[in-house]
Amino acid sequence: MKKILIIEDQTEIRLWIQSFVCKVFPEAEIDTAATLTQARTFLNDMPDLWLIDLSLPDGLGYELIDQIKQRQKHIPCVVITSFDDDDFLFPALKAGADGYLLKDQPEAELEELLSGILNGNPPISPAIAFRLFNYFKASETDKTEVHLSRREKDTLQLLSRGYSVKECAQKLDISHHTVSGYVKEIYRKLEINSRAEAAIKASQMGLD
């Protein structure tokens, strides 16, 4: 790895990621970006490894993964995020993510998982591997049931109480782009088209 790009909007976390990435790839040049817009300036001078947060001020990280893979499919893109929700995990994998790491793991574990790239091993946090295993192990009956992630349920509950997308974002301490994504998925999964229907569904699910 000669050149690595870290995309993370929070300065403290960005510096933390940079510190352990330096340990794994001591000879690599490491650049950073805080937004998708900044990260896209590197598309023409493609880094050898992209480490991408999913919730960014100007959009969702998996949108960038899709753009990278359209240009050069072999370039590894590893998600490093706090989100283990299906709504982030599966779109990221669908976009072409080559790994999925959770920030709440011990630094030593993250270093070990990330170093696996050198041997062709995809860096995946154990909790994510377990989640994927259970997803594909689920019965056909389970798959037909409407499933909302924890965050989607939280968002639906707030929507049913009359909060706007911006207010939901403040309550959940996440970006409004992320909340908008949750709302879109909630409407799709529940097959609804309005806040009124969302409130009814929330009541039926005991979330009002």
C-alpha positions in Angstrom: 0.0 0.0 0.0 1.7 3.2 -1.2 -1.1 5.6 -0.7 -4.1 5.4 1.7 -7.1 7.8 2.0 -9.1 8.1 5.3 -12.5 9.6 5.0 -13.9 10.7 8.4 -15.5 13.9 9.4 -14.7 14.0 13.1 -11.2 15.3 13.7 -10.4 13.3 16.8 -11.6 10.0 15.3 -9.8 10.8 12.0 -6.5 11.2 13.9 -7.1 8.0 15.9 -7.7 6.0 12.7 -4.6 7.6 11.1 -2.5 6.6 14.1 -3.2 2.9 13.9 -3.2 2.8 10.1 0.3 4.2 10.3 1.3 1.2 12.4 -0.2 -1.3 9.9 1.2 0.4 6.8 4.3 2.3 8.1 5.6 3.2 4.7 2.4 4.4 3.1 1.5 8.0 2.4 -1.7 8.7 4.3 -4.2 11.4 3.2 -7.4 12.4 4.9 -10.8 13.9 3.9 -13.7 15.1 6.0 -16.4 15.0 3.3 -17.4 13.1 0.2 -16.6 16.3 -1.8 -13.1 16.3 -0.5 -12.7 12.6 -1.0 -13.8 12.8 -4.7 -10.8 15.0 -5.5 -8.7 11.8 -5.1 -10.6 9.8 -7.7 -8.3 10.9 -10.5 -5.1 10.0 -8.5 -6.5 6.8 -7.0 -5.2 5.7 -3.6 -4.3 2.1 -3.1 -6.7 1.8 -0.1 -9.8 3.8 0.9 -11.0 3.7 4.5 -14.5 5.2 4.5 -16.9 6.3 7.2 -20.6 5.9 6.1 -22.3 8.9 7.7 -20.7 12.1 6.4 -21.8 15.7 6.3 -22.6 15.7 2.6 -23.9 12.2 2.1 -23.4 8.5 2.6 -20.0 6.8 2.3 -21.3 3.9 0.2 -22.1 6.3 -2.6 -18.4 6.9 -2.9 -17.6 3.2 -2.9 -19.9 2.8 -5.9 -18.0 5.5 -7.7 -14.6 4.1 -6.9 -15.6 0.6 -8.1 -17.0 2.0 -11.3 -13.5 3.3 -12.1 -11.3 0.6 -10.7 -12.9 -2.5 -9.3 -9.7 -3.9 -7.8 -9.1 -1.0 -5.4 -10.0 -2.1 -1.9 -12.6 0.0 0.0 -13.0 -0.7 3.7 -15.8 0.8 5.7 -14.9 1.9 9.2 -18.0 3.1 11.0 -20.1 3.0 14.2 -23.2 1.6 12.3 -23.9 -2.1 12.3 -27.5 -1.6 11.0 -28.6 -3.6 8.0 -29.4 -0.2 6.3 -25.8 0.7 6.2 -24.2 -2.8 6.0 -26.0 -4.2 3.0 -25.9 -1.0 0.8 -22.2 -0.8 1.5 -21.6 -4.4 0.6 -23.8 -4.0 -2.5 -21.8 -1.0 -3.5 -18.6 -3.1 -3.4 -17.1 -2.7 0.0 -14.2 -5.1 0.6 -14.4 -4.9 4.4 -16.5 -3.6 7.2 -14.9 -2.5 10.5 -16.7 -1.2 13.7 -15.0 1.7 15.5 -15.9 0.3 18.9 -13.4 -2.5 18.6 -10.1 -2.4 20.5 -7.4 -0.8 18.4 -5.2 -3.9 18.4 -8.1 -5.9 16.9 -8.7 -3.3 14.2 -4.9 -3.3 13.3 -4.9 -7.1 13.0 -8.1 -7.2 10.9 -6.8 -4.4 8.6 -3.4 -6.0 8.1 -5.3 -9.0 6.7 -5.6 -7.1 3.4 -2.0 -7.8 2.7 -2.8 -11.5 2.6 -6.0 -11.1 0.7 -8.2 -11.5 3.7 -11.3 -9.1 3.9 -11.2 -7.1 7.2 -14.6 -7.8 8.8 -15.5 -7.2 12.4 -16.6 -10.3 14.2 -20.0 -8.7 15.0 -20.6 -8.0 11.3 -19.5 -11.5 10.3 -22.0 -12.9 12.9 -24.7 -10.6 11.6 -24.2 -11.8 8.1 -24.1 -15.4 9.1 -27.4 -15.1 11.0 -29.0 -13.2 8.1 -28.3 -15.9 5.6 -29.1 -18.6 8.1 -32.6 -17.2 8.7 -35.6 -19.2 7.5 -37.7 -18.2 4.5 -40.5 -17.4 7.0 -38.3 -15.0 8.9 -37.3 -13.3 5.6 -40.9 -12.6 4.7 -41.5 -10.7 7.9 -41.0 -6.9 7.9 -37.9 -6.2 9.9 -36.9 -2.7 11.0 -33.4 -2.2 12.5 -33.1 -0.6 15.9 -32.3 2.8 14.4 -35.2 2.5 12.0 -37.6 1.8 14.9 -36.2 4.8 16.8 -36.7 7.0 13.7 -40.2 5.7 13.2 -41.1 6.3 16.8 -39.9 10.0 16.5 -41.8 10.5 13.2 -45.0 9.2 14.8 -44.6 11.8 17.5 -44.4 14.6 14.9 -40.7 15.3 14.8 -39.2 16.5 11.5 -36.2 14.8 9.8 -33.9 17.5 11.2 -35.3 17.1 14.7 -35.0 13.3 14.5 -31.3 13.8 13.5 -30.8 16.0 16.5 -32.5 13.5 18.9 -30.5 10.5 17.5 -27.3 12.5 17.2 -26.7 11.6 13.6 -26.8 13.6 10.3 -30.1 14.4 8.6 -28.8 12.6 5.5 -28.7 9.4 7.6 -32.2 10.0 9.0 -33.5 10.6 5.4 -32.1 7.3 4.5 -33.8 5.6 7.4 -37.1 7.2 6.5 -36.8 6.0 2.9 -36.2 2.5 4.0 -39.0 2.6 6.6 -41.5 3.7 3.9 -40.2 1.0 1.5 -40.3 -1.8 4.0 -43.7 -0.9 5.5 -45.1 0.0 2.1 -46.3 3.4 3.2 -46.2 6.9 1.7 -47.0 9.4 4.4 -46.4 10.4 8.0 -50.0 9.5 8.9 -49.4 6.0 7.8 -46.1 5.9 9.6 -47.9 6.9 12.8 -50.5 4.1 12.4 -47.7 1.6 11.7 -45.8 2.8 14.8 -48.9 2.4 16.9 -49.5 -1.1 15.6 -45.8 -2.0 16.4 -46.1 -0.5 19.9 -43.7 2.3 19.0 -46.0 5.3 19.5 
